[in-house]
Amino acid sequence: MSRAVTALARVSALTGGAILLALVAMTCVSVLARAGLTLSTLADLPAFFARLRPVRGDYELIELGSAVAICAFLPWCHLTAAHARVDLLGGGWSRGLDRMWDAAVALCMAFLAWRMWEGMLTKRAYAETTFLLQIPVWWAFALCAAGLAVAALTGLWVALRRRAA
């Protein structure tokens, strides 16, 4: 089970990273294009790259993609204990609080996944789309719900593993 949860959290984080890299590349192209730069002024490249154009709907893509990426990073963050924390107590007290917080994270992530799923159903029922690109908003809600569900599973696994230790 440990391998499966670790693999699932890793795939989720890598997916979030790929989304974030794509957003960064898109933002760079859009900013350069809005500044009036062309790739031909930066380097001698083939005519295919001769003229950059701003990415239509880049703000919408950043909004949706950032939300999905953040939800995708949560499982790995919790699995590797990369959350910000302040350690005020030592020894057994600290371990007891860690167990309590692991269970709380699992419950919170499960609650958020459920509410995100409910929100997705509402967005889908009303056929809500983004303004420029007309991307169905429920797609992002579904991906966020999946990331939060993986985070809930990871939180439960970490809580059970810490309890057994």
C-alpha positions in Angstrom: 0.0 0.0 0.0 2.9 2.4 0.8 4.3 2.1 -2.7 0.9 2.7 -4.3 0.2 5.8 -2.2 3.7 7.1 -2.8 3.4 6.5 -6.6 0.0 8.2 -6.7 1.3 11.2 -4.8 4.4 11.4 -7.0 2.4 11.2 -10.2 0.1 13.9 -8.9 3.0 16.2 -8.1 4.7 15.6 -11.4 1.4 16.4 -13.2 1.1 19.6 -11.2 4.7 20.4 -12.1 4.1 19.8 -15.8 1.0 22.1 -15.7 3.0 24.8 -13.9 5.9 24.6 -16.5 3.4 24.9 -19.3 1.8 27.9 -17.6 5.3 29.5 -17.2 6.1 28.9 -20.9 2.8 30.3 -22.0 3.2 33.4 -19.8 6.7 34.0 -21.2 5.4 33.9 -24.8 2.5 36.2 -23.9 4.6 38.7 -22.1 7.2 38.8 -24.9 4.5 39.2 -27.5 2.8 42.0 -25.6 6.2 43.8 -25.3 6.4 43.7 -29.1 9.4 41.4 -29.2 9.8 38.8 -31.8 11.9 35.7 -31.6 13.8 36.9 -34.7 15.1 39.8 -32.7 16.3 37.5 -29.9 18.0 34.9 -32.2 18.2 33.9 -35.8 15.5 31.2 -35.8 13.4 29.7 -38.6 10.5 31.7 -40.0 8.1 29.5 -38.1 9.2 31.3 -34.9 9.5 34.7 -36.6 6.5 36.3 -34.8 5.1 35.8 -31.4 1.5 36.6 -30.6 -0.1 36.9 -27.2 -1.9 33.8 -26.0 -5.6 34.4 -26.2 -7.2 33.8 -22.8 -3.9 33.4 -21.0 -5.4 34.8 -17.8 -8.1 32.2 -17.9 -5.6 29.4 -18.5 -3.4 30.6 -15.6 -6.5 30.8 -13.3 -7.6 27.3 -14.1 -4.2 25.7 -14.4 -2.9 27.2 -11.1 -5.8 25.8 -9.1 -5.3 22.4 -10.6 -1.5 22.5 -10.0 -2.0 23.5 -6.4 -4.4 20.7 -5.7 -2.0 18.3 -7.5 0.9 19.3 -5.2 -0.9 18.7 -1.9 -0.5 14.9 -1.7 3.2 15.0 -2.2 3.6 17.9 0.2 1.8 16.0 3.0 3.5 12.7 2.3 7.0 14.3 2.5 6.0 16.5 5.5 6.8 19.6 3.5 4.1 21.7 5.1 5.2 24.7 7.1 5.2 23.9 10.7 6.3 25.2 14.1 7.6 22.7 16.6 6.9 24.1 20.0 6.8 20.9 22.0 9.3 18.1 22.0 9.2 14.4 22.3 5.9 12.6 22.8 3.8 15.7 22.8 5.1 16.6 19.3 4.4 13.1 18.0 0.9 13.1 19.5 0.1 16.5 17.8 1.5 15.2 14.5 -0.9 12.2 14.6 -3.8 14.6 15.4 -2.8 16.9 12.5 -2.4 14.1 10.1 -5.9 12.9 10.8 -7.1 16.5 10.6 -5.5 16.9 7.2 -7.1 13.7 5.9 -10.5 14.9 7.1 -10.1 18.4 5.7 -8.9 17.1 2.3 -11.8 14.7 2.1 -14.2 17.5 3.0 -12.6 19.8 0.4 -12.7 17.0 -2.3 -16.4 16.4 -1.6 -17.3 20.1 -1.8 -15.2 20.5 -4.9 -17.0 17.6 -6.5 -20.4 19.2 -5.5 -19.2 22.5 -7.0 -18.2 20.6 -10.2 -21.6 19.1 -10.5 -23.2 22.6 -10.2 -20.8 24.2 -12.7 -21.5 21.3 -15.2 -25.3 21.6 -14.7 -25.2 25.3 -15.5 -22.7 24.8 -18.3 -20.5 27.6 -17.0 -17.6 28.4 -19.2 -14.7 30.8 -19.2 -15.3 34.2 -20.9 -12.8 34.1 -23.8 -11.9 30.5 -24.5 -15.3 29.0 -23.5 -13.6 26.2 -21.5 -16.1 24.4 -19.3 -15.2 25.4 -15.7 -16.2 22.1 -14.4 -13.1 20.5 -16.0 -10.9 22.3 -13.6 -13.2 21.6 -10.7 -13.1 17.8 -11.5 -9.3 17.9 -11.7 -9.1 19.8 -8.4 -11.4 17.3 -6.8 -9.2 14.4 -8.0 -6.1 16.1 -6.5 -7.9 16.7 -3.2 -9.1 13.1 -3.1 -5.5 11.9 -3.6 -4.5 14.3 -0.8 -7.2 12.8 1.5 -6.0 9.3 0.7 -2.4 10.3 1.3 -3.3 12.1 4.6 -5.2 9.0 5.8 -2.2 6.8 4.9 0.3 9.1 6.7 -2.0 9.2 9.8 -2.3 5.4 9.8 1.4 4.9 9.3 2.3 7.4 12.0 -0.2 5.7 14.4 1.4 2.3 13.8 4.9 3.7 14.4 
